[in-house]
């Protein structure tokens, strides 16, 4: 089939862009190298939109959370990712978590139903000469990365992204661990999904156990890197736990091992530290160690993680890992429509643009698809209001961020235009004000596009 747009990369961004274009009758070729004889160090299979780091799309609270607001806006645009997530959802308190395999299969099913879309399992090593959206993500194949470098005239930045382990539920000692959500948040959403409001498995540690565990992280044998990778920085949103451990004795206790709001039923008090696990599939047989991304060697992971109370006999469906991510200095290289300034027939989308996170990646793919559809239809593109999550994220990527210090960024209220108000406003009130303003400004833009 003769295509009008070539999309390279079948991850979240590429799949979302393909959906937005093909459902408008535009002929799309979607190229995905996995399944065509190639893979990446992080992916486990060949499914489109495979989730490799976590099974959570984070908070679904559209009244007090920026990513929850982004969920809301994407749903208003018939997002493929949000639709598939609804079909694959598993209990996770106020978060939106999914069964990975069900999610990927639903993405493929919906895309396969579009008559103007062709999915081709092939590796693309050079940038196309015609209209294209490059959504190859942080694991872009070397040949294409070289082609992108030649087109941009600038070397891409890079950082490391780490993967958390997954534990089999029946290997967890529930005489030691217990079920609860922090402060019981998200109970109503959990109940609606068949949960009981206690969506996390919590493994408690006392002071001595925590200190011994932290020391084990410091002493454990880690993955070594090639010389050219040695100075690549970590992105804070997916930092390995051993790197956090190096930053201070209590850093983990104020991060992924935070005990506040979690009463141990055996003592009635908060433990000194807590390891939390979140359901990773619909059957509830797999549980993800929350925030436990790691570069420890596999044998070291098994040994050390089995010192965690409740996980002494843990069996692991997947151990942690680490991979190198690359992204563009987008504020310098891309225009406000995600087009490469040096080659405007090329758009970039997803994590390669420097957004961070599943939802953000999909959202930028969604916008790239809408932009390409408008251009092919001869319509002037109208950007989403800066007061919306979509507009704030797009603005950050395409020029509002400082180019010299540009780093991957999750959606957050710091990217939005400041609120105008008198006096003092408490943090929850400010968050609500941001989301209410965005929801008020969104409908008029939706009507225009």
PyMOL commands that set and color helices and strands:
alter all, ss='L'
color gray80, all
select helices_A, chain A and resi 12-22+66-76+80-88+100-112+137-139+142-152+169-171+182-184+187-192+207-219+227-229+236-238+241-246+252-254+298-305+330-333+350-353+358-376+389-400+403-405+413-415+427-448
alter helices_A, ss='H'
color red, helices_A
select strands_A, chain A and resi 5-8+28-32+56-59+89-90+95-98+117-121+132-134+157-168+178-180+200-205+233-234+263-264+269-270+273-279+286-293+316-318+321-327+339-340+343-348
alter strands_A, ss='S'
color yellow, strands_A
deselect
rebuild
show_as cartoon
